[in-house]
Amino acid sequence: MIFVLGPVRRTVRTPRQSVALAVCVAVLAGAGAAGCAGAHVPARPAAPAAGATTEVTAMSEAAHSVVRVRGYASSCRKPLEATGFVYAPERVMVNAHTVAGADRDLEVVLGDGRRFAAQVVAFDPEADAAVLRAPGLTARPLRFTQASITAAVVVGYHKGATVPVELPAKVRPDQPAESYDIYNRVRVSLRIHRFQGAAITPGMSGAPLVSDGDRVAGMVFAADTDKADVGYALTTAQFSAVATSGSRATTAVPHDPCD
């Protein structure tokens, strides 16, 4: 049994494996570790990725397409902070739980400090995926891949950081999981990657799992509460439909309330 946590708890179940998870929605800027909790389950440990204990400031081409997402949710009276990535012109992919309820000062910020006002143009609480439209954003879009991978790099922003980091990780084959939507109302089926070697911290929800330089294989949404270097990412198949609709959308859509 995997507990995925926001202000409302969700449970994720995977066949023959369960782990202690805390969703990286400790993206609420003030949440910190107190915003995470989990439950224990048997899981076979994966071998650590070579060099995975080293965190480096992101300098790759992909890093230039990874952004900070900031805003404020009045309904829960909290600032929001997360990671997102550019996947189409003026479009940023994020986790839905990170922008749920955001109604003030929503923006994306590049590593060079440039800021762009944003609006939510696609929002799927079942897939835990959303798309932001940021007019004027010129960062090069990253491409999706559904190819099988064994290694990747998580590129994201720690809470409060202004420069992204690259975290190498070893990736297991994608697997099915059962959970609920971000509001804990509707039961959903997920496809997820489990990765090891990248310590996921508050602020990194929405970070892309990058392979082959500029290919996105998944989007980080959770971290293991017991194993600091184990995390979980939604596969691109999980959010491709949201990405497609968001790439064409130009008007804001409802995304209330806070999750």
C-alpha positions, -999 to 999 in steps of 0.1 A, spaced: 0 0 0 14 34 -10 1 65 6 2 95 -17 -5 126 4 -17 161 -2 -40 179 22 -62 149 14 -47 115 16 -47 92 -14 -37 55 -16 -18 39 -44 -16 1 -48 9 -17 -71 10 -54 -78 35 -74 -56 51 -42 -44 42 -15 -20 63 12 -5 61 42 18 54 72 -3 48 109 3 35 129 -26 57 159 -35 30 182 -27 49 194 1 50 218 -29 31 241 -7 59 265 0 54 263 38 47 226 40 82 211 43 85 176 57 55 180 78 34 178 47 44 142 40 34 109 56 34 73 45 29 36 53 53 7 52 51 -22 27 75 -48 15 96 -38 -15 127 -53 -30 154 -26 -29 169 -16 -62 207 -13 -67 217 24 -65 225 41 -98 261 48 -104 270 83 -93 235 88 -82 245 103 -48 260 133 -66 238 163 -71 249 188 -96 236 222 -108 218 216 -140 237 227 -171 222 204 -198 201 217 -226 170 201 -210 175 222 -179 168 254 -199 133 240 -206 126 233 -169 108 260 -149 98 270 -114 60 273 -110 48 298 -84 14 311 -73 -10 315 -45 -42 295 -36 -65 318 -17 -89 290 -7 -62 273 14 -43 305 21 -10 291 9 17 300 -16 25 273 -42 59 262 -55 67 234 -79 86 224 -110 73 221 -145 87 217 -180 81 231 -214 67 206 -239 51 227 -266 54 264 -275 43 285 -245 30 254 -227 42 240 -195 33 205 -181 28 203 -143 11 180 -118 -25 190 -112 -22 188 -75 5 216 -76 -18 242 -92 -52 231 -78 -69 262 -64 -42 286 -76 -60 319 -83 -33 346 -77 1 354 -91 5 322 -111 38 324 -130 66 303 -145 102 313 -139 132 302 -160 166 295 -146 179 328 -159 152 346 -138 128 356 -166 92 354 -154 60 348 -174 25 351 -162 6 318 -166 -29 304 -167 -42 269 -163 -56 258 -197 -59 220 -191 -66 203 -158 -72 166 -151 -74 156 -114 -76 119 -123 -44 119 -143 -28 144 -119 -17 165 -148 -23 201 -159 -10 225 -186 -1 261 -181 -1 286 -210 26 312 -206 25 338 -234 60 349 -245 78 318 -231 104 309 -257 122 279 -240 127 249 -263 100 222 -259 112 188 -246 98 158 -264 79 128 -249 91 92 -252 74 60 -242 105 39 -249 117 16 -221 145 31 -201 168 20 -173 185 53 -165 174 89 -165 180 123 -149 155 142 -128 158 179 -135 140 201 -110 140 229 -84 143 224 -47 119 246 -28 132 281 -27 160 274 -53 165 296 -83 187 272 -103 176 236 -112 196 205 -102 202 173 -121 198 140 -102 208 108 -120 186 78 -113 182 42 -121 147 35 -135 126 3 -132 102 -7 -160 69 11 -158 42 -6 -138 4 -3 -132 -10 12 -100 -44 18 -85 -52 51 -68 -77 79 -65 -79 113 -81 -62 143 -64 -94 149 -44 -97 113 -33 -131 109 -49 -127 88 -81 -107 55 -84 -82 56 -112 -56 34 -128 -21 48 -132 12 39 -151 42 48 -130 80 46 -130 99 38 -98 134 53 -98 163 52 -74 192 75 -69 175 109 -69 164 124 -36 131 142 -42 124 172 -20 96 197 -17 94 219 -48 103 190 -72 68 177 -79 64 180 -117 101 176 -125 107 157 -158 124 123 -159 148 130 -188 166 104 -210 186 107 -242 193 144 -235 159 159 -242 133 131 -240 108 132 -212 99 97 -200 79 107 -170 69 134 -145 78 132 -108 48 131 -85 59 113 -53 88 104 -31 94 75 -7 93 85 29 117 57 40 142 57 12 154 92 6 167 84 -29 136 66 -42 109 84 -61 80 79 -85 70 94 -118 39 92 -139 46 78 -174 41 100 -204 12 77 -214 -5 88 -182 -6 125 -192 -3 125 -230 -40 133 -235 -39 163 -212 -7 175 -230 -25 172 -264 -56 192 -253 -35 217 -235 -13 224 -265 -43 237 -284 -61 255 -255 -60 292 -251 -85 300 -224 -84 293 -187 -102 263 -172 -116 257 -137 -90 242 -114 -106 245 -79 -105 237 -51 -71 230 -35 -65 193 -34 
